Every structure is written in structure tokens, then in C-alpha cells.
Amino acid sequence: VIAHEVGHALGLPHNMKASSAYPVDSLRSGTFTQEYGIAATIMDYARYNYIAQPGDENIRFIRQLGPYDHYAINWGYRYLPPQLSLDEKKETLRSWIMGKEGDPVYMFGNGYGGYDPDSQTEGIGDDPVKASEYGVANLKIVAENLRDWTTTPGENYTDLEELYGELLGVWYRYMGHVATNVGGINETLKTSDQDGPVYEPLNEEEQKRSMDFLLQEAFDDPEWLATKDIISRIDAEGATERLHLYQSRILGRLLNTSRIARMVEIQSYEPDTYTATDMMNQLRQGIWSELNNPQAISLYRRNIQRSYIDQLSELLESDQENNRGPSPSSTDVQALARAQMEILQTNIRNARNRFSDDLSRYHLNDCLARIDKALDVTD
């Protein structure tokens, strides 16, 4: 942390792209991490190595000075002979930049905008899905041992409650890293005489893969995050809602006006892409998979299904700009939301009587009433 702040004193800004410079599996190598650290610069928010797995040896876990730091300090502070003209000095500086062109270790991204998967805070590695898979695997070990690791005979469960909250927060962070892939655009800063685009949408396969991950890890039953062993010691009630809030936030990041509108815009010049319709179809089918194979709908699934309807309803009702992006009514967002609601309305009507348990049927009837109301309000 001190080295990071000294970097600011020397004029270095945050470089959030540096943490995506290294391949994910390289961060499981002791030889690699001891030499290169876990990000290409100390100026990234690459807090710790959450990718390394049990059995990996000699791993470096925290950040250190990296090759980008030496590169940036050299560019900013290297003494140039006074006999060089201003144009010659500029050309020397430019040659140092062009000598690293295309090398991810020397790229820069400030992390603003929330659209570049390679430029995110708290993330490491060049593949958010694979990195998050490793991160979740470690969190499952934490969850299994959390009570033993946080309790002392004669003391209460205050530490367990606090660190359980941290566990949920870290899990949400990993899910957020993957969500950025959906509608993601890689930014590669360039001058006008360099070839290629500055902004390039993430390919279709990676976006589908990211949605598959989220449907499984974020929206399926997260039983390992809410074990009786932990919940029965910290909450009389409300544990389910605490987890649901995080799940709902992840859903809100996908059903975000800016993200959906961006994906529609990308489709206008990149026809062979993962479209907003693709994303919303995949999301609906995943969250409502029980409709295709009627079975009891669990508490966590009922919660996320209600959130899905509520958030689509908000898109249908909203005609104001807000911190989630432009007004849905000024884009194709409302049309897409309406289409999903109408498809879901038909699917629930056709499937609800095939459920044998009462609570699932009551839930589906309630969901249908919410959809009917939302569509009536906007018709």
C-alpha cells in the first residue's frame, strides 16, 4: 500500500488494466508470481492472489512493483541529453511507447465506464470467468471452515458474523467481474497512426460463456453460501434476504439500461455478435428453467424470479434518466423488456398447472399477476 501511494506521489495514476496482463494459470505458478507479482503494476487494485489453489507452492499472494512501473517511471523521469531538440525528445519518448505496442504488460486502462472486462478493480488474470471459478473454489473452502476459523471457546459469534458478510461481499465481487463480460468492450488506447480500433466488443462465445457461469454460480441455488452451520449461529431471520440482495444486484447489473442499450448499438455495426436479445433470452431461460421441467421451485429461486419480474417492470415503467443509464423509453430497452415479459407470461400460463407442490403454484400465480399488472400499466 505504501509503494502504491508513493507511485501516486511520483505522478502515476491507477492502471486497472495491468491486472489482466497475466494469464490466469500463471498466477498459480510460484516461479512466475515470485518474479512478476500478480499484476504488471503496483498501481492496480490487485489486492491479493485469489486464483492460487491448495497445493500450489511458493505462491506470491500480494502485489509488488511490476514491469509497467519501471516502464512508466523511465518514460517520465529518464534524463535526456540537453542537446536534443524538443522534437527529438518527443520522438525518443514516442519510440519507447511504440516499442511496447500490443504487449498487454504495458497497456493502460483507468477502469472508468464499467465496460472493459480487462480493466476492473479487484480482479486479476486475463479471463474473469476462469479467475472467478478459482476464486469461488477457494470461497467454498472458506465457507466450509468459517465457523472453526472464527470462533474461540468462551467467545460469541461476532467474528463469524462479520466475516460471513465479507464472504458474501467477495463472492459478489467475483460475480461482478464476470458480469462485465456481458456487453463488454475492450479498450486499447491508441494514437491515430496506429492500426486497429480503440474499442472492440467481446466475442460472442465469451459472452455466452459468461452468462452460463452467472446462471450457475449467481442465480442457481447457492446452498454453500447459506449453510445451517453458519446461519443458525448469526441470524434468527433475514439470512435468505441478505443473500438475495446480492443476487438481485447482480441481476440488476445485467438488466441495466446502459448495458442493454450498448449491446443494441453494437449490433448495428457488428451483426455477428452476442445481441441484447441473445442475452435477455438466455437470462430468462436460465432463471425460469423450472418451467421446462416442472419441479419444486426453491426459496432462493423464487426470490430471484420475483426480482427478475420486478426489475423488468421497472424498465417498462421508467421514462426518466437515472444512474443506471439513459431513459429506457428513449432506447430499445422497453421493447426488449416487454417482449421478455410477454414470453414469460405465456410460459407461466402454460406450465403452472403442471407443478405438484402448492407453494410453487402459488408463486407462479403471484408472478403471473405481477406480469399482468406491469403490462396493463404500460399498455
NUPA-492267 format. One record per residue (C-alpha): y, z, x; residue number from 1. Coordinates in nm, 2 decimals. Each point is the difference from the previous one (the first is absolute). Last residue first. Layout:
pt Y:Y Z:Z X:X marmi:NUM .
...
% end
This chain:
pt Y:-0.06 Z:-2.23 X:-5.04 marmi:379 .
pt Y:0.09 Z:0.27 X:0.26 marmi:378 .
pt Y:-0.07 Z:0.31 X:-0.21 marmi:377 .
pt Y:-0.30 Z:-0.16 X:-0.16 marmi:376 .
pt Y:-0.16 Z:-0.08 X:0.34 marmi:375 .
pt Y:0.05 Z:0.36 X:0.12 marmi:374 .
pt Y:-0.12 Z:0.15 X:-0.33 marmi:373 .
pt Y:-0.31 Z:-0.21 X:-0.01 marmi:372 .
pt Y:-0.08 Z:0.09 X:0.37 marmi:371 .
pt Y:0.04 Z:0.37 X:-0.07 marmi:370 .
pt Y:-0.22 Z:-0.02 X:-0.31 marmi:369 .
pt Y:-0.26 Z:-0.19 X:0.21 marmi:368 .
pt Y:0.01 Z:0.27 X:0.26 marmi:367 .
pt Y:-0.05 Z:0.27 X:-0.27 marmi:366 .
pt Y:-0.30 Z:-0.19 X:-0.14 marmi:365 .
pt Y:-0.14 Z:-0.03 X:0.35 marmi:364 .
pt Y:0.03 Z:0.37 X:0.07 marmi:363 .
pt Y:-0.16 Z:0.09 X:-0.33 marmi:362 .
pt Y:-0.28 Z:-0.23 X:0.08 marmi:361 .
pt Y:-0.05 Z:0.15 X:0.35 marmi:360 .
pt Y:0.02 Z:0.35 X:-0.14 marmi:359 .
pt Y:-0.27 Z:-0.07 X:-0.27 marmi:358 .
pt Y:-0.27 Z:-0.13 X:0.23 marmi:357 .
pt Y:-0.20 Z:-0.31 X:-0.10 marmi:356 .
pt Y:0.24 Z:-0.27 X:0.10 marmi:355 .
pt Y:-0.08 Z:-0.34 X:-0.16 marmi:354 .
pt Y:0.27 Z:0.06 X:-0.27 marmi:353 .
pt Y:0.28 Z:-0.03 X:0.25 marmi:352 .
pt Y:-0.10 Z:-0.33 X:0.15 marmi:351 .
pt Y:0.15 Z:-0.28 X:-0.21 marmi:350 .
pt Y:0.32 Z:0.18 X:-0.09 marmi:349 .
pt Y:0.04 Z:0.12 X:0.36 marmi:348 .
pt Y:-0.03 Z:-0.36 X:0.14 marmi:347 .
pt Y:0.25 Z:-0.14 X:-0.25 marmi:346 .
pt Y:0.26 Z:0.26 X:0.08 marmi:345 .
pt Y:-0.07 Z:-0.04 X:0.37 marmi:344 .
pt Y:0.07 Z:-0.38 X:-0.02 marmi:343 .
pt Y:0.32 Z:0.07 X:-0.20 marmi:342 .
pt Y:0.12 Z:0.27 X:0.25 marmi:341 .
pt Y:-0.07 Z:-0.23 X:0.30 marmi:340 .
pt Y:0.20 Z:-0.29 X:-0.16 marmi:339 .
pt Y:0.29 Z:0.24 X:-0.08 marmi:338 .
pt Y:0.02 Z:0.12 X:0.35 marmi:337 .
pt Y:0.00 Z:-0.36 X:0.14 marmi:336 .
pt Y:0.28 Z:-0.10 X:-0.24 marmi:335 .
pt Y:0.19 Z:0.32 X:0.08 marmi:334 .
pt Y:-0.02 Z:-0.07 X:0.37 marmi:333 .
pt Y:0.11 Z:-0.37 X:-0.02 marmi:332 .
pt Y:0.36 Z:0.11 X:0.10 marmi:331 .
pt Y:0.32 Z:0.11 X:-0.17 marmi:330 .
pt Y:-0.18 Z:0.21 X:-0.25 marmi:329 .
pt Y:-0.17 Z:0.20 X:0.28 marmi:328 .
pt Y:0.34 Z:0.11 X:0.13 marmi:327 .
pt Y:0.01 Z:-0.02 X:0.37 marmi:326 .
pt Y:-0.17 Z:0.25 X:0.23 marmi:325 .
pt Y:-0.17 Z:0.34 X:-0.03 marmi:324 .
pt Y:0.32 Z:0.18 X:0.06 marmi:323 .
pt Y:0.13 Z:-0.12 X:-0.33 marmi:322 .
pt Y:0.14 Z:-0.31 X:-0.16 marmi:321 .
pt Y:0.00 Z:0.02 X:-0.38 marmi:320 .
pt Y:-0.20 Z:-0.19 X:-0.26 marmi:319 .
pt Y:-0.29 Z:0.23 X:-0.02 marmi:318 .
pt Y:-0.23 Z:0.01 X:-0.31 marmi:317 .
pt Y:-0.27 Z:-0.23 X:0.12 marmi:316 .
pt Y:-0.01 Z:0.14 X:0.35 marmi:315 .
pt Y:-0.01 Z:0.35 X:-0.14 marmi:314 .
pt Y:-0.29 Z:-0.10 X:-0.22 marmi:313 .
pt Y:-0.19 Z:-0.13 X:0.31 marmi:312 .
pt Y:0.05 Z:0.34 X:0.15 marmi:311 .
pt Y:-0.12 Z:0.19 X:-0.31 marmi:310 .
pt Y:-0.31 Z:-0.23 X:-0.03 marmi:309 .
pt Y:-0.10 Z:0.05 X:0.36 marmi:308 .
pt Y:0.07 Z:0.37 X:-0.02 marmi:307 .
pt Y:-0.24 Z:0.03 X:-0.29 marmi:306 .
pt Y:-0.27 Z:-0.17 X:0.20 marmi:305 .
pt Y:0.07 Z:0.22 X:0.30 marmi:304 .
pt Y:-0.05 Z:0.31 X:-0.21 marmi:303 .
pt Y:-0.31 Z:-0.13 X:-0.18 marmi:302 .
pt Y:-0.15 Z:-0.08 X:0.34 marmi:301 .
pt Y:0.06 Z:0.35 X:0.13 marmi:300 .
pt Y:-0.16 Z:0.15 X:-0.31 marmi:299 .
pt Y:-0.30 Z:-0.22 X:0.01 marmi:298 .
pt Y:-0.07 Z:-0.29 X:-0.23 marmi:297 .
pt Y:-0.36 Z:0.02 X:-0.14 marmi:296 .
pt Y:-0.17 Z:-0.33 X:0.03 marmi:295 .
pt Y:0.06 Z:-0.35 X:-0.14 marmi:294 .
pt Y:-0.05 Z:-0.27 X:0.25 marmi:293 .
pt Y:0.28 Z:-0.26 X:-0.03 marmi:292 .
pt Y:0.24 Z:0.25 X:-0.15 marmi:291 .
pt Y:-0.08 Z:0.25 X:0.27 marmi:290 .
pt Y:0.17 Z:-0.23 X:0.26 marmi:289 .
pt Y:0.34 Z:0.09 X:-0.14 marmi:288 .
pt Y:0.17 Z:0.10 X:0.33 marmi:287 .
pt Y:-0.17 Z:-0.28 X:0.18 marmi:286 .
pt Y:0.05 Z:-0.28 X:-0.26 marmi:285 .
pt Y:0.36 Z:0.10 X:-0.04 marmi:284 .
pt Y:0.08 Z:0.00 X:0.37 marmi:283 .
pt Y:-0.18 Z:-0.33 X:0.07 marmi:282 .
pt Y:0.19 Z:-0.16 X:-0.29 marmi:281 .
pt Y:0.33 Z:0.14 X:0.13 marmi:280 .
pt Y:-0.06 Z:-0.11 X:0.35 marmi:279 .
pt Y:-0.11 Z:-0.35 X:-0.09 marmi:278 .
pt Y:0.29 Z:-0.04 X:-0.24 marmi:277 .
pt Y:0.24 Z:0.11 X:0.27 marmi:276 .
pt Y:-0.15 Z:-0.27 X:0.22 marmi:275 .
pt Y:-0.21 Z:0.01 X:0.31 marmi:274 .
pt Y:0.10 Z:-0.32 X:0.17 marmi:273 .
pt Y:-0.08 Z:-0.37 X:-0.01 marmi:272 .
pt Y:0.32 Z:-0.10 X:-0.19 marmi:271 .
pt Y:0.23 Z:0.12 X:0.28 marmi:270 .
pt Y:0.35 Z:-0.11 X:-0.10 marmi:269 .
pt Y:0.02 Z:0.12 X:-0.36 marmi:268 .
pt Y:-0.29 Z:0.24 X:0.06 marmi:267 .
pt Y:0.22 Z:0.20 X:0.24 marmi:266 .
pt Y:0.26 Z:0.05 X:-0.28 marmi:265 .
pt Y:-0.27 Z:0.14 X:-0.24 marmi:264 .
pt Y:-0.12 Z:0.23 X:0.27 marmi:263 .
pt Y:0.35 Z:0.13 X:0.06 marmi:262 .
pt Y:0.05 Z:0.06 X:-0.37 marmi:261 .
pt Y:-0.31 Z:0.21 X:-0.01 marmi:260 .
pt Y:0.09 Z:0.20 X:0.31 marmi:259 .
pt Y:0.36 Z:0.06 X:-0.11 marmi:258 .
pt Y:-0.10 Z:0.10 X:-0.36 marmi:257 .
pt Y:-0.26 Z:0.25 X:0.13 marmi:256 .
pt Y:-0.34 Z:0.01 X:-0.17 marmi:255 .
pt Y:-0.17 Z:0.03 X:0.34 marmi:254 .
pt Y:0.22 Z:0.29 X:0.12 marmi:253 .
pt Y:-0.03 Z:0.16 X:-0.35 marmi:252 .
pt Y:-0.38 Z:0.00 X:0.03 marmi:251 .
pt Y:0.03 Z:0.19 X:0.32 marmi:250 .
pt Y:0.23 Z:0.24 X:-0.17 marmi:249 .
pt Y:-0.24 Z:0.05 X:-0.28 marmi:248 .
pt Y:-0.28 Z:0.09 X:0.24 marmi:247 .
pt Y:0.23 Z:0.26 X:0.16 marmi:246 .
pt Y:0.09 Z:0.15 X:-0.34 marmi:245 .
pt Y:-0.37 Z:-0.01 X:-0.10 marmi:244 .
pt Y:-0.09 Z:0.22 X:0.30 marmi:243 .
pt Y:0.24 Z:0.27 X:-0.12 marmi:242 .
pt Y:-0.10 Z:-0.05 X:-0.36 marmi:241 .
pt Y:-0.36 Z:0.08 X:0.08 marmi:240 .
pt Y:0.09 Z:0.31 X:0.18 marmi:239 .
pt Y:0.22 Z:0.12 X:-0.29 marmi:238 .
pt Y:-0.20 Z:0.31 X:-0.10 marmi:237 .
pt Y:-0.11 Z:0.34 X:0.14 marmi:236 .
pt Y:0.07 Z:-0.14 X:0.34 marmi:235 .
pt Y:-0.07 Z:0.10 X:0.37 marmi:234 .
pt Y:-0.35 Z:0.13 X:0.02 marmi:233 .
pt Y:-0.18 Z:-0.19 X:-0.27 marmi:232 .
pt Y:0.17 Z:-0.32 X:0.13 marmi:231 .
pt Y:-0.15 Z:0.02 X:0.35 marmi:230 .
pt Y:-0.38 Z:0.06 X:-0.06 marmi:229 .
pt Y:0.03 Z:-0.19 X:-0.33 marmi:228 .
pt Y:0.08 Z:-0.31 X:0.19 marmi:227 .
pt Y:0.31 Z:-0.21 X:-0.08 marmi:226 .
pt Y:0.05 Z:-0.24 X:0.28 marmi:225 .
pt Y:-0.38 Z:-0.08 X:0.04 marmi:224 .
pt Y:-0.01 Z:-0.09 X:-0.38 marmi:223 .
pt Y:0.25 Z:-0.28 X:0.04 marmi:222 .
pt Y:-0.13 Z:-0.19 X:-0.31 marmi:221 .
pt Y:0.12 Z:-0.36 X:0.06 marmi:220 .
pt Y:0.37 Z:-0.07 X:0.01 marmi:219 .
pt Y:0.10 Z:0.07 X:0.36 marmi:218 .
pt Y:-0.31 Z:-0.07 X:0.21 marmi:217 .
pt Y:-0.19 Z:-0.27 X:-0.19 marmi:216 .
pt Y:0.29 Z:-0.18 X:-0.18 marmi:215 .
pt Y:0.21 Z:0.04 X:0.31 marmi:214 .
pt Y:-0.25 Z:-0.15 X:0.23 marmi:213 .
pt Y:-0.07 Z:-0.30 X:-0.23 marmi:212 .
pt Y:0.38 Z:-0.05 X:-0.02 marmi:211 .
pt Y:0.03 Z:-0.01 X:0.38 marmi:210 .
pt Y:-0.29 Z:-0.25 X:0.02 marmi:209 .
pt Y:0.18 Z:-0.22 X:-0.25 marmi:208 .
pt Y:0.32 Z:0.01 X:0.21 marmi:207 .
pt Y:-0.19 Z:-0.07 X:0.32 marmi:206 .
pt Y:-0.17 Z:-0.30 X:-0.15 marmi:205 .
pt Y:0.32 Z:-0.15 X:-0.14 marmi:204 .
pt Y:0.19 Z:-0.01 X:0.33 marmi:203 .
pt Y:0.30 Z:0.23 X:0.06 marmi:202 .
pt Y:0.32 Z:-0.18 X:-0.07 marmi:201 .
pt Y:0.21 Z:-0.13 X:0.30 marmi:200 .
pt Y:0.36 Z:0.09 X:0.07 marmi:199 .
pt Y:0.16 Z:-0.11 X:0.33 marmi:198 .
pt Y:-0.15 Z:-0.34 X:-0.02 marmi:197 .
pt Y:-0.12 Z:-0.21 X:0.29 marmi:196 .
pt Y:0.15 Z:-0.13 X:0.32 marmi:195 .
pt Y:0.28 Z:0.17 X:0.20 marmi:194 .
pt Y:0.34 Z:-0.17 X:0.03 marmi:193 .
pt Y:0.14 Z:0.18 X:-0.30 marmi:192 .
pt Y:-0.07 Z:0.34 X:0.16 marmi:191 .
pt Y:-0.30 Z:0.20 X:-0.12 marmi:190 .
pt Y:-0.10 Z:0.33 X:-0.16 marmi:189 .
pt Y:-0.36 Z:0.00 X:-0.13 marmi:188 .
pt Y:-0.02 Z:0.14 X:-0.35 marmi:187 .
pt Y:-0.34 Z:0.01 X:-0.17 marmi:186 .
pt Y:0.02 Z:-0.01 X:-0.37 marmi:185 .
pt Y:-0.21 Z:0.21 X:-0.23 marmi:184 .
pt Y:-0.05 Z:-0.07 X:-0.37 marmi:183 .
pt Y:-0.29 Z:0.24 X:0.02 marmi:182 .
pt Y:-0.02 Z:0.11 X:0.37 marmi:181 .
pt Y:0.25 Z:0.28 X:-0.08 marmi:180 .
pt Y:-0.27 Z:0.16 X:-0.22 marmi:179 .
pt Y:-0.22 Z:0.05 X:0.31 marmi:178 .
pt Y:0.26 Z:0.23 X:0.17 marmi:177 .
pt Y:0.06 Z:0.18 X:-0.33 marmi:176 .
pt Y:-0.37 Z:0.09 X:-0.03 marmi:175 .
pt Y:0.02 Z:0.16 X:0.35 marmi:174 .
pt Y:0.31 Z:0.19 X:-0.09 marmi:173 .
pt Y:-0.16 Z:0.13 X:-0.33 marmi:172 .
pt Y:-0.29 Z:0.14 X:0.20 marmi:171 .
pt Y:0.24 Z:0.17 X:0.24 marmi:170 .
pt Y:0.18 Z:0.16 X:-0.30 marmi:169 .
pt Y:-0.32 Z:0.11 X:-0.17 marmi:168 .
pt Y:-0.12 Z:0.17 X:0.33 marmi:167 .
pt Y:0.35 Z:0.16 X:0.04 marmi:166 .
pt Y:-0.04 Z:0.16 X:-0.35 marmi:165 .
pt Y:-0.34 Z:0.12 X:0.10 marmi:164 .
pt Y:0.16 Z:0.15 X:0.31 marmi:163 .
pt Y:0.24 Z:0.21 X:-0.21 marmi:162 .
pt Y:-0.27 Z:0.12 X:-0.24 marmi:161 .
pt Y:-0.25 Z:0.09 X:0.28 marmi:160 .
pt Y:0.27 Z:0.18 X:0.19 marmi:159 .
pt Y:0.09 Z:0.21 X:-0.30 marmi:158 .
pt Y:-0.37 Z:0.08 X:-0.07 marmi:157 .
pt Y:0.01 Z:0.38 X:0.05 marmi:156 .
pt Y:-0.07 Z:0.21 X:0.31 marmi:155 .
pt Y:-0.27 Z:0.27 X:0.05 marmi:154 .
pt Y:-0.24 Z:-0.24 X:0.18 marmi:153 .
pt Y:0.19 Z:-0.30 X:0.13 marmi:152 .
pt Y:0.03 Z:-0.34 X:-0.18 marmi:151 .
pt Y:0.14 Z:-0.34 X:0.11 marmi:150 .
pt Y:-0.29 Z:-0.16 X:0.19 marmi:149 .
pt Y:-0.28 Z:0.12 X:-0.23 marmi:148 .
pt Y:0.19 Z:-0.12 X:-0.31 marmi:147 .
pt Y:0.09 Z:-0.33 X:0.15 marmi:146 .
pt Y:-0.35 Z:-0.10 X:0.12 marmi:145 .
pt Y:-0.10 Z:-0.26 X:-0.25 marmi:144 .
pt Y:0.36 Z:-0.11 X:-0.06 marmi:143 .
pt Y:0.06 Z:-0.05 X:0.38 marmi:142 .
pt Y:-0.32 Z:-0.20 X:0.04 marmi:141 .
pt Y:0.11 Z:-0.22 X:-0.30 marmi:140 .
pt Y:0.34 Z:-0.03 X:0.17 marmi:139 .
pt Y:-0.16 Z:-0.15 X:0.31 marmi:138 .
pt Y:-0.18 Z:-0.27 X:-0.21 marmi:137 .
pt Y:0.33 Z:-0.06 X:-0.18 marmi:136 .
pt Y:0.18 Z:-0.07 X:0.33 marmi:135 .
pt Y:-0.27 Z:-0.24 X:0.12 marmi:134 .
pt Y:0.02 Z:-0.19 X:-0.33 marmi:133 .
pt Y:0.38 Z:0.02 X:0.03 marmi:132 .
pt Y:-0.01 Z:-0.17 X:0.34 marmi:131 .
pt Y:-0.22 Z:-0.27 X:-0.13 marmi:130 .
pt Y:0.23 Z:-0.07 X:-0.29 marmi:129 .
pt Y:0.32 Z:0.03 X:0.19 marmi:128 .
pt Y:-0.12 Z:-0.25 X:0.27 marmi:127 .
pt Y:0.20 Z:-0.03 X:0.32 marmi:126 .
pt Y:-0.02 Z:0.37 X:0.10 marmi:125 .
pt Y:0.22 Z:0.30 X:-0.08 marmi:124 .
pt Y:0.18 Z:0.12 X:-0.31 marmi:123 .
pt Y:0.25 Z:0.29 X:-0.03 marmi:122 .
pt Y:0.29 Z:-0.23 X:-0.08 marmi:121 .
pt Y:-0.06 Z:-0.36 X:-0.08 marmi:120 .
pt Y:0.08 Z:-0.33 X:0.17 marmi:119 .
pt Y:-0.32 Z:-0.21 X:0.01 marmi:118 .
pt Y:-0.04 Z:0.01 X:-0.38 marmi:117 .
pt Y:0.35 Z:-0.15 X:-0.04 marmi:116 .
pt Y:0.14 Z:0.03 X:-0.35 marmi:115 .
pt Y:0.15 Z:0.35 X:0.00 marmi:114 .
pt Y:0.35 Z:-0.12 X:0.05 marmi:113 .
pt Y:0.07 Z:0.20 X:0.32 marmi:112 .
pt Y:-0.27 Z:0.05 X:0.26 marmi:111 .
pt Y:0.24 Z:-0.07 X:0.30 marmi:110 .
pt Y:-0.22 Z:-0.27 X:0.14 marmi:109 .
pt Y:-0.02 Z:-0.11 X:0.36 marmi:108 .
pt Y:-0.26 Z:-0.20 X:0.20 marmi:107 .
pt Y:-0.09 Z:0.07 X:0.36 marmi:106 .
pt Y:-0.37 Z:0.11 X:-0.04 marmi:105 .
pt Y:-0.05 Z:-0.28 X:-0.26 marmi:104 .
pt Y:0.04 Z:-0.27 X:0.27 marmi:103 .
pt Y:0.14 Z:-0.31 X:-0.16 marmi:102 .
pt Y:0.29 Z:-0.04 X:0.24 marmi:101 .
pt Y:-0.02 Z:0.24 X:0.29 marmi:100 .
pt Y:0.15 Z:-0.23 X:0.27 marmi:99 .
pt Y:0.25 Z:-0.11 X:-0.27 marmi:98 .
pt Y:0.15 Z:0.35 X:0.01 marmi:97 .
pt Y:0.03 Z:0.02 X:0.38 marmi:96 .
pt Y:0.14 Z:-0.35 X:0.00 marmi:95 .
pt Y:0.27 Z:0.10 X:-0.24 marmi:94 .
pt Y:0.12 Z:0.28 X:0.23 marmi:93 .
pt Y:0.02 Z:-0.25 X:0.29 marmi:92 .
pt Y:0.17 Z:-0.26 X:-0.22 marmi:91 .
pt Y:0.26 Z:0.26 X:-0.10 marmi:90 .
pt Y:0.06 Z:0.10 X:0.36 marmi:89 .
pt Y:0.04 Z:-0.37 X:0.10 marmi:88 .
pt Y:0.25 Z:-0.05 X:-0.28 marmi:87 .
pt Y:0.20 Z:0.31 X:0.11 marmi:86 .
pt Y:0.01 Z:-0.14 X:0.35 marmi:85 .
pt Y:-0.22 Z:0.15 X:0.27 marmi:84 .
pt Y:0.18 Z:0.13 X:0.31 marmi:83 .
pt Y:-0.01 Z:0.35 X:-0.15 marmi:82 .
pt Y:-0.38 Z:0.03 X:0.07 marmi:81 .
pt Y:-0.19 Z:0.12 X:-0.32 marmi:80 .
pt Y:-0.09 Z:0.37 X:-0.02 marmi:79 .
pt Y:-0.28 Z:0.06 X:-0.26 marmi:78 .
pt Y:0.13 Z:0.23 X:-0.28 marmi:77 .
pt Y:-0.06 Z:-0.17 X:-0.33 marmi:76 .
pt Y:-0.27 Z:-0.24 X:0.07 marmi:75 .
pt Y:-0.19 Z:0.24 X:0.23 marmi:74 .
pt Y:0.03 Z:0.27 X:-0.26 marmi:73 .
pt Y:-0.15 Z:-0.23 X:-0.27 marmi:72 .
pt Y:-0.29 Z:-0.12 X:0.22 marmi:71 .
pt Y:-0.09 Z:0.35 X:0.12 marmi:70 .
pt Y:0.01 Z:0.13 X:-0.36 marmi:69 .
pt Y:-0.20 Z:-0.30 X:-0.12 marmi:68 .
pt Y:-0.28 Z:0.08 X:0.25 marmi:67 .
pt Y:-0.05 Z:0.35 X:-0.15 marmi:66 .
pt Y:0.13 Z:0.36 X:0.04 marmi:65 .
pt Y:-0.24 Z:0.23 X:-0.18 marmi:64 .
pt Y:-0.14 Z:0.06 X:-0.34 marmi:63 .
pt Y:-0.26 Z:0.26 X:-0.10 marmi:62 .
pt Y:-0.38 Z:0.00 X:-0.02 marmi:61 .
pt Y:-0.12 Z:-0.13 X:0.33 marmi:60 .
pt Y:-0.37 Z:-0.04 X:-0.02 marmi:59 .
pt Y:-0.23 Z:0.11 X:0.28 marmi:58 .
pt Y:-0.32 Z:-0.07 X:-0.21 marmi:57 .
pt Y:-0.06 Z:-0.13 X:-0.34 marmi:56 .
pt Y:-0.28 Z:0.21 X:-0.15 marmi:55 .
pt Y:0.18 Z:0.09 X:-0.32 marmi:54 .
pt Y:0.24 Z:-0.28 X:-0.09 marmi:53 .
pt Y:0.33 Z:-0.12 X:0.14 marmi:52 .
pt Y:0.22 Z:-0.17 X:-0.27 marmi:51 .
pt Y:0.23 Z:0.30 X:-0.07 marmi:50 .
pt Y:0.17 Z:-0.03 X:0.33 marmi:49 .
pt Y:0.32 Z:0.19 X:-0.03 marmi:48 .
pt Y:0.37 Z:-0.03 X:-0.10 marmi:47 .
pt Y:0.06 Z:-0.37 X:0.04 marmi:46 .
pt Y:0.36 Z:0.01 X:-0.13 marmi:45 .
pt Y:0.11 Z:-0.27 X:0.25 marmi:44 .
pt Y:0.24 Z:0.07 X:0.28 marmi:43 .
pt Y:-0.26 Z:0.11 X:0.25 marmi:42 .
pt Y:-0.09 Z:-0.36 X:0.04 marmi:41 .
pt Y:-0.31 Z:-0.23 X:0.00 marmi:40 .
pt Y:-0.20 Z:0.23 X:-0.23 marmi:39 .
pt Y:-0.31 Z:0.22 X:0.05 marmi:38 .
pt Y:0.03 Z:0.07 X:0.37 marmi:37 .
pt Y:-0.04 Z:-0.29 X:0.25 marmi:36 .
pt Y:-0.19 Z:0.15 X:0.29 marmi:35 .
pt Y:-0.17 Z:0.30 X:-0.17 marmi:34 .
pt Y:-0.04 Z:-0.19 X:-0.32 marmi:33 .
pt Y:-0.18 Z:-0.29 X:0.16 marmi:32 .
pt Y:-0.25 Z:0.19 X:0.21 marmi:31 .
pt Y:-0.07 Z:0.25 X:-0.28 marmi:30 .
pt Y:-0.08 Z:-0.28 X:-0.24 marmi:29 .
pt Y:0.02 Z:0.07 X:-0.37 marmi:28 .
pt Y:0.36 Z:-0.14 X:-0.01 marmi:27 .
pt Y:-0.14 Z:-0.33 X:0.13 marmi:26 .
pt Y:-0.18 Z:-0.02 X:-0.33 marmi:25 .
pt Y:0.32 Z:-0.04 X:-0.19 marmi:24 .
pt Y:0.14 Z:-0.28 X:0.22 marmi:23 .
pt Y:0.33 Z:0.10 X:0.16 marmi:22 .
pt Y:0.34 Z:-0.15 X:-0.09 marmi:21 .
pt Y:0.02 Z:0.15 X:-0.35 marmi:20 .
pt Y:0.17 Z:0.33 X:0.13 marmi:19 .
pt Y:0.28 Z:-0.20 X:0.16 marmi:18 .
pt Y:0.12 Z:-0.14 X:-0.33 marmi:17 .
pt Y:0.18 Z:0.33 X:-0.08 marmi:16 .
pt Y:0.25 Z:-0.04 X:0.28 marmi:15 .
pt Y:0.25 Z:0.28 X:-0.05 marmi:14 .
pt Y:0.33 Z:-0.06 X:0.19 marmi:13 .
pt Y:0.03 Z:0.03 X:0.38 marmi:12 .
pt Y:0.35 Z:0.09 X:0.13 marmi:11 .
pt Y:-0.07 Z:0.23 X:0.29 marmi:10 .
pt Y:0.06 Z:0.30 X:-0.22 marmi:9 .
pt Y:-0.25 Z:-0.15 X:-0.25 marmi:8 .
pt Y:-0.26 Z:-0.01 X:0.27 marmi:7 .
pt Y:0.08 Z:0.36 X:0.09 marmi:6 .
pt Y:-0.09 Z:0.08 X:-0.37 marmi:5 .
pt Y:-0.34 Z:-0.17 X:0.04 marmi:4 .
pt Y:-0.07 Z:0.18 X:0.33 marmi:3 .
pt Y:0.08 Z:0.33 X:-0.17 marmi:2 .
pt Y:-0.24 Z:-0.08 X:-0.28 marmi:1 .
% end
